[in-house]
């Protein structure tokens, strides 16, 4: 994000004769992430079905990091998870010592990531109970990711953090690291019950012998006790290799994420983005198969939190579609 200032990320470009097109830059986390896939799909939808708005996805360091980038004036819109938003609002977690002064307004949900454990066959790990013995190298997802923030909290609550070595590499480095045998267990995720995140697909392609592991009562309780974590059990999906050698089901801590927008973005732009995401979700799915079906606009409200404003354009869309809740707060755009 170096060199990108807030004044340069929302632009008017001549389009369709005398008409103007609003281009909204969205901080969409790393390459091969679920957020990048979703943002690229959103960009395609706007490109094909809107005469007035374009979306420009930018690589950033993650959902949690996006809030710091936004506060620093580097991005006007972002992908962000509700756990990171909540912690920023309450100055908790990474925001306790480094609080943000400005928060974006809420938009609409675009994904639910389902996070769970896999381990290498050579590690001998079959359950999270084995991790309690310590001495393993584990990958709790890339620092700066909202999935990392939640995952780290669950692992710490389960008492598995201090006695194991934490690998803090980027998701782009993880496939090679796992392939070389330098990680024993890692937390991975898929989106919306459809497919694995892009970086996890790379791990799948390069590192054989991965196995989903059992979650013991202690770790399951840690999920239950962690705010923002939704416990789910399902058969692992999206893998080319068979990861069910130990268990046919995984226990996941899921995390919802949404698009969020600053006041510099006009209301008509976010209203148009919401419209396209709802009316043309099929086009988005052609780009990103994990795209949520928003043909019913009510599904778009699933991640709205009380206590944080909703961007006025999205609020207008929700209101016109009859899905606005008066418990929410409508924000203002400049």
C-alpha positions as CSV (number, residue, x, y, z in Angstrom):
1,X,0.0,0.0,0.0
2,X,3.0,2.3,-0.1
3,X,2.4,5.5,-2.0
4,X,-1.3,5.2,-2.0
5,X,-3.0,8.1,-0.2
6,X,-6.7,8.5,0.6
7,X,-7.0,11.3,-1.9
8,X,-5.8,9.1,-4.7
9,X,-8.0,6.0,-4.2
10,X,-11.3,7.4,-5.2
11,X,-11.3,8.8,-8.6
12,X,-13.6,10.0,-11.4
13,X,-12.6,8.8,-14.8
14,X,-14.3,9.8,-18.0
15,X,-16.6,7.0,-19.2
16,X,-19.5,6.7,-21.7
17,X,-19.1,10.1,-23.2
18,X,-19.8,12.8,-20.6
19,X,-20.7,10.4,-17.9
20,X,-18.3,9.8,-14.9
21,X,-17.3,6.6,-13.3
22,X,-16.5,6.3,-9.6
23,X,-13.6,4.0,-8.9
24,X,-13.5,2.6,-5.4
25,X,-10.2,1.1,-4.2
26,X,-10.8,-1.8,-1.7
27,X,-8.0,-3.2,0.5
28,X,-8.6,-6.9,-0.1
29,X,-5.7,-8.6,1.8
30,X,-3.0,-10.8,0.2
31,X,-2.7,-12.6,-3.1
32,X,-4.6,-15.9,-3.3
33,X,-6.7,-15.0,-0.2
34,X,-10.4,-15.4,0.0
35,X,-10.8,-11.6,0.2
36,X,-8.8,-11.1,-3.0
37,X,-11.0,-13.6,-4.8
38,X,-14.1,-12.0,-3.6
39,X,-12.9,-8.5,-4.5
40,X,-11.9,-9.6,-7.9
41,X,-15.3,-11.1,-8.4
42,X,-16.9,-7.9,-7.2
43,X,-14.8,-5.9,-9.6
44,X,-15.9,-8.1,-12.5
45,X,-19.6,-7.7,-11.5
46,X,-19.3,-3.9,-11.5
47,X,-17.3,-3.9,-14.7
48,X,-20.0,-5.9,-16.5
49,X,-23.2,-4.6,-14.9
50,X,-22.6,-1.0,-13.9
51,X,-22.1,2.2,-15.9
52,X,-21.2,4.3,-12.9
53,X,-18.9,2.4,-10.5
54,X,-15.7,0.4,-10.7
55,X,-13.9,-1.5,-7.9
56,X,-10.1,-1.7,-7.8
57,X,-8.9,-4.4,-5.4
58,X,-5.5,-3.7,-3.7
59,X,-3.2,-6.2,-1.9
60,X,-2.9,-5.5,1.8
61,X,-1.6,-7.4,4.9
62,X,-4.9,-8.7,6.2
63,X,-8.3,-7.9,7.7
64,X,-6.9,-6.6,11.0
65,X,-4.1,-4.7,9.3
66,X,-6.7,-3.1,7.0
67,X,-8.1,-1.1,10.0
68,X,-4.7,0.4,10.6
69,X,-4.3,1.2,6.9
70,X,-7.7,2.8,6.9
71,X,-6.9,4.9,10.0
72,X,-3.7,6.0,8.3
73,X,-5.6,7.2,5.3
74,X,-4.1,4.6,3.0
75,X,-7.4,2.9,1.9
76,X,-11.0,4.2,1.7
77,X,-12.7,0.8,1.8
78,X,-11.7,-2.7,2.8
79,X,-12.5,-6.3,3.6
80,X,-12.7,-6.8,7.3
81,X,-14.0,-9.3,9.8
82,X,-16.4,-8.6,12.6
83,X,-14.0,-9.8,15.3
84,X,-11.3,-7.3,14.2
85,X,-14.0,-4.6,14.0
86,X,-15.2,-5.4,17.5
87,X,-11.7,-5.4,19.0
88,X,-11.0,-2.1,17.3
89,X,-14.2,-0.6,18.6
90,X,-13.3,-1.7,22.2
91,X,-9.5,-1.1,21.9
92,X,-8.8,-4.8,22.7
93,X,-6.3,-7.3,21.3
94,X,-3.9,-5.6,18.8
95,X,-5.8,-2.3,19.3
96,X,-5.2,-2.1,23.0
97,X,-1.7,-0.6,22.6
98,X,-2.2,0.7,19.1
99,X,-5.8,2.0,18.9
100,X,-7.3,3.5,15.8
101,X,-9.0,6.9,15.7
102,X,-11.2,6.3,12.7
103,X,-13.3,3.3,11.8
104,X,-15.0,2.6,8.5
105,X,-18.8,2.2,8.2
106,X,-20.3,-1.2,7.6
107,X,-21.3,-2.5,4.3
108,X,-22.5,-6.1,3.7
109,X,-21.3,-9.6,4.3
110,X,-19.3,-11.3,1.6
111,X,-17.9,-14.4,3.2
112,X,-17.8,-16.8,6.1
113,X,-14.5,-18.5,6.6
114,X,-14.4,-21.8,8.3
115,X,-11.0,-22.3,10.1
116,X,-9.7,-25.7,11.3
117,X,-6.6,-27.8,12.0
118,X,-4.6,-30.1,9.7
119,X,-1.3,-31.7,10.5
120,X,1.4,-33.5,8.5
121,X,1.5,-37.2,8.7
122,X,5.2,-37.2,9.7
123,X,4.4,-35.1,12.8
124,X,2.3,-37.9,14.3
125,X,-0.3,-35.3,15.5
126,X,-3.8,-36.8,15.6
127,X,-5.5,-34.4,18.0
128,X,-5.2,-31.0,19.5
129,X,-4.5,-32.9,22.7
130,X,-1.2,-33.8,21.2
131,X,-0.3,-30.1,20.8
132,X,-0.6,-29.7,24.6
133,X,2.6,-31.8,24.9
134,X,4.5,-28.8,23.2
135,X,7.5,-28.8,21.0
136,X,5.7,-28.6,17.6
137,X,5.9,-25.9,15.0
138,X,2.5,-24.6,14.2
139,X,1.1,-22.1,11.7
140,X,-1.8,-20.1,13.1
141,X,-2.3,-18.1,9.8
142,X,-0.5,-15.0,8.7
143,X,-0.1,-12.1,11.2
144,X,-2.4,-9.2,10.3
145,X,-5.2,-11.5,9.0
146,X,-8.5,-11.4,10.9
147,X,-8.4,-15.1,10.7
148,X,-5.1,-15.0,12.6
149,X,-6.4,-12.7,15.3
150,X,-9.3,-15.0,16.0
151,X,-7.2,-18.2,15.7
152,X,-4.5,-16.9,18.0
153,X,-7.1,-16.1,20.6
154,X,-8.6,-19.6,20.4
155,X,-5.2,-21.3,20.6
156,X,-4.1,-19.1,23.5
157,X,-7.4,-19.8,25.3
158,X,-6.8,-23.5,24.9
159,X,-3.3,-23.2,26.4
160,X,-1.5,-24.4,23.3
161,X,0.5,-21.2,22.4
162,X,3.4,-20.9,24.7
163,X,4.8,-24.4,24.5
164,X,4.9,-24.6,20.7
165,X,6.9,-22.7,18.1
166,X,4.9,-20.3,16.1
167,X,5.7,-19.9,12.4
168,X,4.7,-16.4,11.3
169,X,5.4,-16.5,7.5
170,X,3.2,-15.0,4.8
171,X,0.6,-17.3,3.2
172,X,2.7,-17.1,0.0
173,X,5.6,-18.8,1.8
174,X,3.6,-21.4,3.6
175,X,3.2,-24.0,0.8
176,X,7.0,-24.3,0.4
177,X,7.5,-24.3,4.1
178,X,5.0,-27.1,4.7
179,X,6.4,-29.0,1.6
180,X,9.9,-28.9,3.1
181,X,8.6,-30.4,6.4
182,X,9.2,-27.3,8.5
183,X,5.6,-27.0,9.9
184,X,3.9,-29.8,11.9
185,X,0.4,-28.4,12.1
186,X,-1.4,-25.5,10.5
187,X,-4.7,-23.8,10.6
188,X,-6.4,-23.6,7.2
189,X,-9.8,-22.4,6.0
190,X,-12.4,-22.6,3.3
191,X,-15.1,-20.2,2.4
192,X,-18.9,-20.8,2.7
193,X,-18.7,-24.5,2.5
194,X,-17.6,-24.3,-1.1
195,X,-13.9,-24.2,-1.6
196,X,-10.5,-23.7,0.1
197,X,-8.8,-20.3,0.1
198,X,-6.3,-19.9,-2.7
199,X,-3.3,-20.2,-0.4
200,X,-4.6,-23.4,1.1
201,X,-5.1,-24.8,-2.4
202,X,-1.4,-24.1,-3.0
203,X,-0.6,-26.0,0.2
204,X,-2.8,-28.9,-0.9
205,X,-1.0,-29.0,-4.3
206,X,2.5,-29.0,-2.9
207,X,2.4,-30.7,0.4
208,X,1.3,-34.4,0.5
209,X,0.3,-36.3,3.6
210,X,-1.9,-33.7,5.3
211,X,-4.6,-34.9,7.7
212,X,-7.4,-33.2,9.5
213,X,-7.1,-33.8,13.2
214,X,-9.5,-34.3,16.1
215,X,-10.4,-31.5,18.4
216,X,-10.4,-32.5,22.0
217,X,-12.8,-31.2,24.7
218,X,-10.4,-28.5,25.9
219,X,-10.0,-27.0,22.4
220,X,-13.7,-27.2,21.7
221,X,-14.4,-25.4,25.0
222,X,-11.9,-22.7,23.9
223,X,-13.9,-22.2,20.7
224,X,-17.1,-21.9,22.7
225,X,-15.5,-19.4,25.1
226,X,-14.0,-17.1,22.4
227,X,-16.3,-14.2,21.4
228,X,-16.6,-13.9,17.6
229,X,-15.9,-17.6,17.0
230,X,-18.8,-19.7,15.6
231,X,-18.3,-23.4,16.2
232,X,-19.2,-25.6,13.2
233,X,-18.7,-29.3,12.3
234,X,-18.5,-30.5,8.7
235,X,-16.7,-32.8,6.3
236,X,-13.6,-31.1,4.9
237,X,-14.2,-29.8,1.4
238,X,-12.1,-28.6,-1.5
239,X,-9.1,-30.9,-1.0
240,X,-7.5,-32.8,-3.9
241,X,-5.7,-35.1,-1.4
242,X,-7.5,-37.2,1.1
243,X,-7.2,-35.5,4.5
244,X,-9.7,-37.8,6.3
245,X,-7.2,-40.5,7.5
246,X,-7.8,-39.6,11.1
247,X,-11.3,-38.1,11.1
248,X,-14.1,-37.6,8.5
249,X,-15.3,-34.4,10.2
250,X,-13.5,-31.2,11.3
251,X,-14.5,-28.8,14.1
252,X,-14.1,-25.2,12.9
253,X,-14.2,-21.8,14.3
254,X,-15.9,-19.7,11.7
255,X,-15.6,-15.9,11.1
256,X,-17.8,-13.6,9.1
257,X,-16.4,-10.8,7.0
258,X,-17.9,-7.8,5.2
259,X,-17.0,-4.9,2.9
260,X,-16.6,-1.7,4.9
261,X,-16.5,1.8,3.5
262,X,-15.3,5.3,4.5
263,X,-17.2,8.6,4.3
264,X,-15.2,9.7,1.3
265,X,-17.0,7.2,-0.8
266,X,-20.3,8.6,-2.2
267,X,-23.5,6.9,-1.1
268,X,-24.5,6.3,-4.7
269,X,-21.3,4.2,-5.2
270,X,-21.9,1.8,-2.3
271,X,-25.6,1.5,-3.2
272,X,-24.6,0.5,-6.7
273,X,-22.0,-2.0,-5.3
274,X,-24.7,-3.6,-3.1
275,X,-27.2,-3.7,-6.0
276,X,-24.7,-5.5,-8.3
277,X,-23.7,-7.9,-5.6
278,X,-27.4,-8.8,-5.1
279,X,-28.8,-8.7,-8.7
280,X,-25.7,-10.2,-10.4
281,X,-24.3,-12.7,-7.8
282,X,-24.2,-15.3,-10.6
283,X,-21.6,-13.2,-12.5
284,X,-19.6,-12.9,-9.3
285,X,-19.8,-16.6,-8.8
286,X,-18.3,-17.2,-12.3
287,X,-15.2,-15.4,-11.0
288,X,-15.2,-16.7,-7.4
289,X,-17.2,-19.9,-6.9
290,X,-17.4,-19.3,-3.1
291,X,-19.5,-16.1,-3.7
292,X,-22.5,-16.0,-1.4
293,X,-26.0,-16.0,-3.1
294,X,-27.3,-12.5,-2.3
295,X,-30.4,-12.8,-4.6
296,X,-32.3,-12.3,-1.4
297,X,-30.9,-8.9,-0.1
298,X,-31.7,-10.0,3.5
299,X,-28.7,-12.4,3.3
300,X,-26.5,-9.3,2.9
301,X,-27.3,-8.1,6.4
302,X,-26.1,-11.2,8.3
303,X,-22.9,-9.4,9.5
304,X,-24.3,-6.0,10.5
305,X,-23.3,-5.1,14.0
306,X,-25.1,-2.7,16.3
307,X,-23.0,0.2,17.5
308,X,-21.2,0.9,14.3
309,X,-22.7,3.0,11.5
310,X,-23.8,1.5,8.2
311,X,-22.6,3.4,5.1
312,X,-25.5,5.5,3.8
313,X,-25.5,4.0,0.3
314,X,-25.8,0.5,1.7
315,X,-28.4,1.7,4.2
316,X,-30.4,3.1,1.3
317,X,-30.2,-0.2,-0.5
318,X,-31.3,-2.1,2.6
319,X,-34.1,0.3,3.2
320,X,-35.4,0.1,-0.4
321,X,-35.2,-3.7,-0.3
322,X,-37.2,-3.8,3.0
323,X,-34.4,-5.4,5.0
324,X,-33.3,-2.4,7.1
325,X,-33.4,-2.8,10.9
326,X,-34.1,0.3,12.9
327,X,-31.7,-0.9,15.6
328,X,-28.9,-0.1,13.2
329,X,-27.4,3.4,12.7
330,X,-27.2,5.1,9.3
331,X,-23.9,6.9,8.7
332,X,-23.1,9.9,6.5
333,X,-20.9,10.3,3.5
334,X,-19.1,13.5,2.6
